[in-house]
Amino acid sequence: MVQLKKIMEHTTHTVEETYVIAKGLVHDILKHRAEDEKQAVVVALYGELGSGKTTFAQKIASELGVSKTVISPTFIIERVYKINVGVFTHFIHIDAYRLENADELLHLGFKDIVSDHKNFIAIEWAEKVEELLPKDTIKIYFEHVSEGERQIVIKSKSKVQK
């Protein structure tokens, strides 16, 4: 199981500051990823429209070695990107915004992609599929605080790393 601090809070003022947080998250996950991991890493992204979810997912993909441009999968629900370096073979970007219910995600093979330990999954609008998320999902909340300022809160049910 990936070991991260249970709660990390950040305030950002630029896209670059958001990138730094995403980069740090990926590096922590890679550093603490167990050799015998049995399922995918799942990062659930919560927040209103325009709060930074897609930007964060793009930086995660970049840090994992995705060479293609990552765009929001809003209209097709899911995009799969091949990764040619590191412990993961696929970055799977899901946007649940248009789903009527969580069961629709099951039709995309969600159980199979979660059970593959070589997948790294980022889910935007995760509140729509909350009941399907694995118990050790890393949850990230984005909130507009003021013009140009965002609050990013990362919560993990994993063990606290000291």
SVG drawing of the C-alpha trace seen along z (x, -y; Angstrom):
<svg xmlns="http://www.w3.org/2000/svg" viewBox="-28 -38 40 47">
<polyline fill="none" stroke="black" stroke-width="0.4" points="0.0,0.0 1.3,-3.5 2.2,-5.3 1.5,-9.0 0.6,-11.5 -3.0,-11.4 -3.8,-15.0 -1.7,-17.6 -3.0,-21.1 -1.6,-23.5 -2.6,-27.0 -1.6,-27.8 -1.5,-31.0 -0.2,-29.7 -0.4,-26.7 3.3,-26.1 2.6,-25.8 -0.1,-23.3 2.4,-21.4 4.9,-21.2 2.2,-19.6 1.3,-17.0 5.0,-16.3 5.6,-15.8 2.6,-13.5 3.8,-11.3 7.3,-11.1 5.9,-10.1 3.8,-7.4 6.7,-6.0 9.0,-6.1 6.5,-4.2 5.0,-1.9 5.3,1.7 6.9,4.3 4.0,6.7 1.2,4.2 -1.9,5.9 -4.0,3.1 -3.8,-0.2 -3.1,-3.5 -6.3,-5.5 -6.3,-9.3 -9.8,-10.8 -10.1,-14.5 -12.9,-16.6 -13.8,-20.2 -16.0,-22.6 -15.5,-23.3 -12.3,-25.1 -10.7,-24.4 -7.6,-22.6 -8.5,-18.9 -7.5,-18.5 -4.3,-20.6 -3.3,-18.3 -4.1,-15.2 -1.9,-16.5 1.0,-17.0 0.6,-13.5 0.7,-12.0 3.7,-14.0 5.6,-12.9 4.7,-9.3 6.3,-9.6 3.3,-10.0 4.6,-11.6 1.3,-12.5 -0.7,-15.6 -3.3,-14.8 -6.7,-16.3 -9.8,-16.1 -11.9,-13.0 -15.2,-14.8 -17.0,-13.6 -15.5,-10.1 -15.3,-9.5 -11.9,-7.6 -8.6,-8.1 -5.8,-5.5 -2.1,-6.6 0.8,-4.2 3.7,-4.7 7.1,-3.4 9.1,-3.9 8.8,-3.1 6.5,-0.8 3.3,-1.7 2.4,-0.8 -0.8,-2.9 -2.1,-6.2 -5.9,-6.1 -7.7,-9.4 -11.4,-9.2 -13.9,-12.1 -17.1,-11.0 -18.9,-14.3 -21.3,-13.0 -22.1,-9.7 -25.6,-9.2 -24.6,-6.7 -21.5,-4.8 -22.6,-1.6 -21.8,-3.2 -18.1,-3.1 -18.3,0.6 -19.3,0.9 -15.9,-0.6 -14.2,2.3 -13.4,0.3 -13.0,3.5 -10.4,4.8 -8.4,1.6 -8.4,1.1 -7.1,4.7 -4.1,4.2 -1.2,3.0 0.5,1.5 -2.2,-1.1 -2.3,-4.6 -5.8,-6.0 -6.9,-9.6 -10.7,-10.2 -12.2,-13.7 -15.6,-14.3 -14.9,-11.3 -18.0,-12.1 -20.1,-10.6 -18.5,-7.2 -17.5,-7.4 -19.0,-3.9 -16.7,-2.2 -13.4,-3.7 -11.0,-1.4 -10.5,-2.0 -7.0,-3.3 -7.9,-5.8 -6.0,-9.1 -8.5,-11.9 -7.7,-15.4 -10.0,-18.3 -9.7,-21.6 -11.4,-24.8 -11.3,-28.3 -10.4,-30.5 -10.2,-33.8 -9.2,-35.2 -6.1,-33.3 -5.9,-31.3 -6.8,-27.7 -6.8,-25.4 -5.7,-21.8 -6.2,-19.2 -4.8,-15.7 -6.3,-12.9 -5.2,-9.4 -6.4,-6.4 -3.0,-4.9 -0.6,-4.6 1.0,-7.8 4.6,-8.1 7.0,-9.4"/>
</svg>
